[in-house]
């Protein structure tokens, strides 16, 4: 039987051969007890790369009929199972929570291959034994919210994001609270997503006095593409206590109320390597179905159009000129303003791992 205070990870992936093996190796080294990988239309060799690794369970996305006594929220989303990867991810995660509970694993988190956990609030030095993270958590806590830190690429990359990216945007809870409040007012006044993007841009431009460059240009039309602080998501991922998972419903980032609200605490960090290189930028959006390219997220929608519709070299120039921050003066200014934090130990871990892999 697996000892207490252990955790499992679940992934739902499509064509992530470049990231998945390294992400799995990192989390197994951290002490992860089980990793459930659900392949969702994968056509690359990612399954072959991880099949047979100890503590890793591979399967295809779970058919809704494979769930025992599915809760009501699953029945409600089943009609969109065939069209939405997010729906399949939600069902896969519930299935994994059931499996983890059966195996005696106390905690489960759903993350993506471009995300790495740091179970250490300081996020400064090394991998850490999991007991030190989970043991102080009160028995009354159902869910642990893990805030994400977004990676800032400084070059086009070597194809190894976990080695290339060592700079991450810090989180500012009070600033984010004010931002969400102001954005809520903006959305009540105007419904156009483009104006919401401009509101995001000006809020953070004024907050950091222009220290973070976030006004982009479309490479063909030269139209302005305003962006706020986050190019990915400004949120968190969450560990659920497997014993109570079925008391709630899973909604991608967190578990939510069904009959009662989960009791939450916030701890740790999640590094999000969202857009680490041109290659990943293009691959990420080109493999997504049109239904996932939502115009309501103006900046992200523009990224998708550039990645999907323009030649690779044009998309590369957009990436280098707008998403990548290579200017040392700008980087130093962002560090002085507390916007950027540098985390190097993961890159060191990945370099050491690469040195032991067959050539």
C-alpha positions as CSV (number, residue, x, y, z in Angstrom):
1,X,0.0,0.0,0.0
2,X,1.2,3.5,-0.8
3,X,2.0,5.5,2.3
4,X,0.0,8.5,3.3
5,X,0.7,12.1,2.3
6,X,1.5,11.1,-1.2
7,X,0.2,12.6,-4.4
8,X,-0.7,11.7,-8.0
9,X,-0.7,13.7,-11.2
10,X,-3.1,13.3,-14.2
11,X,-2.4,14.6,-17.7
12,X,-4.7,14.7,-20.7
13,X,-2.3,15.2,-23.7
14,X,-2.1,15.4,-27.4
15,X,1.3,15.4,-29.2
16,X,3.5,16.4,-26.3
17,X,6.6,14.2,-26.9
18,X,8.9,17.2,-26.5
19,X,7.7,18.0,-22.9
20,X,6.0,15.0,-21.4
21,X,9.0,12.7,-20.7
22,X,10.9,15.5,-18.9
23,X,7.9,16.6,-17.0
24,X,7.2,13.0,-15.8
25,X,10.9,12.5,-14.9
26,X,10.9,15.7,-12.8
27,X,7.7,14.9,-10.9
28,X,8.8,11.3,-10.2
29,X,12.0,12.6,-8.8
30,X,9.9,14.9,-6.6
31,X,8.2,11.8,-5.1
32,X,5.0,11.6,-7.1
33,X,3.4,8.2,-6.4
34,X,1.4,7.8,-9.6
35,X,1.1,9.6,-12.9
36,X,-2.0,8.9,-15.0
37,X,-1.6,9.9,-18.6
38,X,-4.6,10.0,-20.9
39,X,-3.8,10.3,-24.6
40,X,-6.4,12.4,-26.5
41,X,-5.9,11.8,-30.2
42,X,-2.1,11.7,-30.0
43,X,-0.3,11.0,-33.3
44,X,3.3,11.5,-32.2
45,X,5.5,9.0,-30.2
46,X,4.8,10.4,-26.7
47,X,3.1,7.1,-25.7
48,X,6.1,5.0,-26.7
49,X,8.5,7.4,-24.8
50,X,6.7,6.9,-21.5
51,X,5.0,3.5,-21.8
52,X,6.4,1.1,-19.2
53,X,7.9,3.7,-16.8
54,X,7.4,2.7,-13.2
55,X,4.5,4.6,-11.5
56,X,3.1,5.8,-14.9
57,X,-0.2,4.5,-16.1
58,X,-1.1,5.2,-19.8
59,X,-4.6,5.1,-21.3
60,X,-6.8,6.8,-23.9
61,X,-9.3,9.4,-22.8
62,X,-12.0,7.7,-20.8
63,X,-15.4,7.1,-22.3
64,X,-18.1,8.5,-20.1
65,X,-19.6,5.0,-19.9
66,X,-16.4,3.7,-18.2
67,X,-17.2,5.8,-15.1
68,X,-18.9,4.0,-12.2
69,X,-22.0,5.9,-11.1
70,X,-21.1,9.2,-12.8
71,X,-22.2,12.3,-10.9
72,X,-24.8,14.7,-12.3
73,X,-22.2,17.2,-13.5
74,X,-20.6,14.6,-15.7
75,X,-24.0,13.7,-17.3
76,X,-24.5,17.4,-18.0
77,X,-21.2,17.7,-20.0
78,X,-21.3,14.3,-21.7
79,X,-23.1,15.7,-24.9
80,X,-19.9,17.7,-25.6
81,X,-17.5,14.9,-25.0
82,X,-16.7,14.3,-28.7
83,X,-16.1,18.0,-29.5
84,X,-14.3,19.3,-26.4
85,X,-10.9,18.3,-25.0
86,X,-11.7,20.2,-21.9
87,X,-14.8,17.9,-21.3
88,X,-12.7,14.8,-21.8
89,X,-10.0,16.2,-19.5
90,X,-12.7,16.8,-16.7
91,X,-13.9,13.2,-17.1
92,X,-10.4,11.8,-17.2
93,X,-9.5,13.7,-14.0
94,X,-12.5,12.3,-12.1
95,X,-11.6,8.8,-13.2
96,X,-8.0,9.4,-12.1
97,X,-9.3,10.6,-8.7
98,X,-11.3,7.4,-8.3
99,X,-8.2,5.3,-9.2
100,X,-5.9,7.3,-6.9
101,X,-8.3,6.9,-4.0
102,X,-8.5,3.1,-4.6
103,X,-4.7,3.0,-4.5
104,X,-4.5,4.9,-1.2
105,X,-3.1,8.1,-2.7
106,X,-4.3,11.1,-0.7
107,X,-4.0,13.9,-3.2
108,X,-4.4,14.4,-7.0
109,X,-3.7,17.3,-9.3
110,X,-4.5,17.8,-13.0
111,X,-1.8,19.7,-14.8
112,X,-0.5,20.0,-18.4
113,X,2.9,18.9,-19.7
114,X,4.1,22.5,-19.9
115,X,3.6,22.9,-16.2
116,X,6.0,21.9,-13.4
117,X,5.1,21.9,-9.7
118,X,7.3,23.4,-7.0
119,X,6.2,22.1,-3.6
120,X,8.2,24.8,-1.8
121,X,6.9,28.3,-1.2
122,X,10.3,29.8,-1.7
123,X,10.8,28.3,-5.2
124,X,14.5,28.8,-5.0
125,X,16.6,25.8,-4.5
126,X,15.8,22.1,-5.1
127,X,13.3,19.3,-5.3
128,X,11.6,18.7,-2.0
129,X,10.2,15.7,-0.2
130,X,6.5,15.7,-0.5
131,X,5.8,15.0,3.1
132,X,7.1,18.4,4.1
133,X,4.5,20.0,1.8
134,X,1.4,17.9,2.6
135,X,1.8,17.0,6.3
136,X,0.9,20.5,7.8
137,X,-2.3,20.6,5.7
138,X,-5.3,20.5,8.0
139,X,-7.6,17.4,7.7
140,X,-10.5,19.9,7.1
141,X,-8.9,21.1,3.8
142,X,-10.3,19.6,0.7
143,X,-8.3,21.5,-1.9
144,X,-4.8,23.1,-2.2
145,X,-4.7,25.9,-4.7
146,X,-1.3,26.2,-6.5
147,X,-0.7,29.7,-8.1
148,X,1.0,29.6,-11.5
149,X,4.0,31.6,-12.5
150,X,4.3,32.3,-16.2
151,X,7.6,31.7,-18.0
152,X,9.2,34.6,-20.0
153,X,11.2,33.3,-23.0
154,X,14.4,35.3,-23.7
155,X,15.3,33.7,-27.0
156,X,13.8,31.4,-29.7
157,X,15.0,28.5,-27.7
158,X,16.9,25.3,-28.2
159,X,13.8,23.1,-28.2
160,X,14.2,22.4,-24.5
161,X,11.9,24.8,-22.7
162,X,12.6,23.5,-19.3
163,X,16.3,24.4,-19.8
164,X,15.8,27.6,-21.8
165,X,13.3,29.3,-19.5
166,X,14.5,30.4,-16.1
167,X,12.6,33.7,-15.7
168,X,9.0,33.8,-14.5
169,X,6.4,36.5,-13.7
170,X,5.8,37.0,-10.0
171,X,2.3,37.2,-8.6
172,X,0.8,40.3,-7.0
173,X,-2.4,39.3,-5.2
174,X,-3.6,42.8,-4.3
175,X,-2.9,44.1,-7.8
176,X,-4.8,41.1,-9.3
177,X,-7.7,41.8,-7.0
178,X,-7.9,45.4,-8.2
179,X,-7.4,44.2,-11.8
180,X,-10.3,41.7,-11.6
181,X,-12.5,44.4,-10.1
182,X,-11.7,47.0,-12.8
183,X,-12.1,44.4,-15.5
184,X,-15.5,43.4,-14.2
185,X,-16.6,47.1,-14.4
186,X,-15.2,47.3,-17.9
187,X,-17.1,44.3,-19.1
188,X,-20.4,45.7,-17.7
189,X,-19.8,48.9,-19.7
190,X,-18.6,47.4,-23.0
191,X,-18.9,43.9,-24.4
192,X,-16.2,44.1,-27.1
193,X,-13.3,41.8,-26.1
194,X,-10.8,44.1,-27.8
195,X,-11.7,46.9,-25.4
196,X,-11.2,44.4,-22.5
197,X,-7.7,43.7,-23.8
198,X,-6.9,47.4,-23.9
199,X,-8.2,47.8,-20.4
200,X,-5.9,44.9,-19.3
201,X,-3.0,46.6,-21.1
202,X,-3.4,50.0,-19.6
203,X,-4.0,48.7,-16.1
204,X,-0.7,46.8,-16.0
205,X,1.1,49.5,-18.0
206,X,0.3,52.0,-15.4
207,X,0.7,49.6,-12.4
208,X,4.3,48.8,-13.5
209,X,5.1,52.2,-15.1
210,X,5.8,50.6,-18.5
211,X,8.4,48.1,-17.1
212,X,6.7,45.2,-18.8
213,X,6.4,45.5,-22.6
214,X,3.0,44.2,-23.6
215,X,1.9,46.2,-26.7
216,X,2.3,44.0,-29.7
217,X,1.9,44.4,-33.4
218,X,0.3,42.1,-35.9
219,X,3.1,41.1,-38.3
220,X,1.0,41.7,-41.5
221,X,-1.6,44.3,-40.7
222,X,0.6,46.1,-38.0
223,X,-2.6,46.4,-35.9
224,X,-1.9,46.8,-32.2
225,X,-2.5,43.7,-30.0
226,X,-2.7,44.9,-26.4
227,X,-2.0,42.4,-23.7
228,X,-2.1,42.5,-19.9
229,X,0.2,40.8,-17.4
230,X,-0.5,37.2,-18.3
231,X,-0.4,35.8,-21.8
232,X,-1.7,32.5,-20.5
233,X,-3.9,32.2,-17.5
234,X,-3.9,34.2,-14.2
235,X,-5.1,31.5,-11.9
236,X,-3.9,28.3,-10.3
237,X,-4.2,24.5,-10.5
238,X,-5.4,22.5,-7.6
239,X,-4.8,19.4,-5.5
240,X,-7.9,17.6,-4.5
241,X,-8.1,15.3,-1.5
242,X,-9.2,12.1,-3.3
243,X,-11.4,10.9,-0.5
244,X,-13.8,13.9,-1.1
245,X,-13.3,14.4,-4.9
246,X,-16.8,13.2,-5.7
247,X,-18.3,15.8,-3.3
248,X,-17.3,18.4,-5.9
249,X,-17.2,19.0,-9.7
250,X,-13.9,19.4,-11.5
251,X,-13.7,22.5,-13.8
252,X,-10.1,22.4,-15.4
253,X,-8.4,24.6,-12.8
254,X,-10.1,23.7,-9.6
255,X,-12.9,21.7,-8.0
256,X,-16.1,23.6,-7.3
257,X,-19.2,23.4,-5.2
258,X,-21.9,20.7,-5.8
259,X,-23.7,20.4,-2.4
260,X,-21.0,22.3,-0.4
261,X,-18.0,24.6,-1.2
262,X,-14.6,22.9,-0.9
263,X,-12.4,24.2,2.0
264,X,-9.3,25.6,0.3
265,X,-5.8,26.6,1.2
266,X,-3.1,28.2,-1.0
267,X,0.4,26.9,-1.1
268,X,3.3,26.1,-3.5
269,X,3.9,27.2,-7.1
270,X,3.3,25.9,-10.6
271,X,5.7,27.0,-13.3
272,X,3.8,27.5,-16.6
273,X,6.0,27.2,-19.7
274,X,3.1,28.6,-21.9
275,X,4.8,30.0,-25.0
276,X,8.5,29.1,-24.6
277,X,9.5,29.1,-28.3
278,X,8.2,29.8,-31.8
279,X,8.0,26.0,-32.5
280,X,5.8,25.5,-29.5
281,X,3.8,28.7,-30.1
282,X,2.8,27.4,-33.6
283,X,2.3,23.8,-32.6
284,X,0.1,24.7,-29.6
285,X,-2.4,26.7,-31.6
286,X,-2.3,24.7,-34.9
287,X,-3.3,21.4,-33.3
288,X,-6.3,23.0,-31.5
289,X,-9.7,22.7,-33.2
290,X,-11.5,25.9,-34.2
291,X,-14.0,25.4,-31.4
292,X,-11.3,26.1,-28.9
293,X,-10.2,29.4,-30.4
294,X,-12.6,31.7,-28.6
295,X,-12.8,35.3,-29.7
296,X,-13.7,36.4,-26.2
297,X,-10.0,36.1,-25.3
298,X,-8.8,38.8,-27.7
299,X,-5.1,38.5,-27.3
300,X,-5.1,34.7,-27.3
301,X,-7.3,34.6,-30.3
302,X,-4.9,36.9,-32.2
303,X,-2.0,34.6,-31.3
304,X,-4.0,31.6,-32.7
305,X,-4.7,33.4,-36.0
306,X,-1.0,34.3,-36.4
307,X,0.2,30.8,-35.6
308,X,-2.4,29.0,-37.7
309,X,-2.7,31.3,-40.8
310,X,0.8,32.8,-41.4
311,X,4.0,31.2,-42.6
312,X,6.3,29.8,-39.8
313,X,9.0,32.5,-40.4
314,X,6.4,35.3,-40.1
315,X,5.1,33.7,-36.8
316,X,8.7,33.4,-35.7
317,X,9.4,37.1,-36.2
318,X,6.2,37.9,-34.3
319,X,7.3,35.7,-31.4
320,X,10.8,37.2,-31.3
321,X,9.5,40.8,-31.5
322,X,6.6,40.6,-29.1
323,X,6.5,37.5,-26.8
324,X,10.2,37.0,-26.3
325,X,12.0,39.5,-24.1
326,X,15.7,39.5,-24.9
327,X,16.7,43.0,-24.0
328,X,19.0,42.8,-20.9
329,X,18.0,46.3,-19.8
330,X,14.3,45.5,-19.8
331,X,14.9,42.2,-18.0
332,X,17.0,44.0,-15.3
333,X,14.4,46.7,-14.9
334,X,11.7,44.0,-14.5
335,X,13.8,42.3,-11.8
336,X,14.3,45.6,-10.0
337,X,10.6,46.1,-10.0
338,X,10.0,42.6,-8.6
339,X,8.2,41.5,-11.7
340,X,10.6,38.8,-12.6
341,X,11.9,36.0,-10.5
342,X,14.7,33.7,-11.6
343,X,14.4,29.9,-10.9
344,X,17.4,27.9,-12.1
345,X,17.4,24.6,-10.3
346,X,14.9,23.0,-12.8
347,X,17.1,23.8,-15.8
348,X,20.0,22.3,-13.8
349,X,17.9,19.1,-13.2
350,X,17.0,18.8,-16.9
351,X,20.6,19.3,-18.0
352,X,21.7,16.6,-15.6
353,X,18.9,14.3,-16.9
354,X,19.9,15.0,-20.5
355,X,23.5,14.1,-19.8
356,X,22.4,10.5,-18.8
357,X,20.1,9.9,-21.7
358,X,21.3,7.8,-24.7
359,X,22.7,9.9,-27.5
